[in-house]
Amino acid sequence: MKKNMQMHVLCIEDNVFKFDDIRKALSWNMIEDVTHAKDADEGLRMIHESVENAYLYDIVVLDMEFPINGVLHPEAGLKMIDEFQKLDYKTNIIICSSVRYAVKEIAGNIFYNKARDLNFDFRDVINRLD
């Protein structure tokens, strides 16, 4: 696995305040290259562009509920994981959600709460990556 400063991260999150909390936690972990997608459509477009440009994301941070085709979907994160598998897109997926999910295809699950310090949660998951 690359050193943190060299990692490329895509965060698919529709809430700008939560995205900012995630970005700050990644920055605390010395990851500065964070791209933001606000919905599934934008996230998939960025994934396709990363493949075309050979600029693959090392980590994708997913919320579980965000818009798909303009409609808020409660399991959007799971649908995105399915899309990654269909595309054979190999990346480390971290779910950051206010609901705890057990998904075997992911690198980690971070429980999100505005009052919670995400720095150490992200550190623990990032340190477990291959």
Buried (B, 14 or more C-beta within 10 A) or exposed (E): EEEBEEBBBBBBBBBEEBBEBBBBBBBBBEBEBBBBBBBBEBBBEBBEEBBEEEEEBBBBBBBBBBBBEEEEBEEBBBBBBEBBEEEEBEBBBBBBBEEEBEEEEBBBBBBBEEEBEBBEBBBEBBEEBE
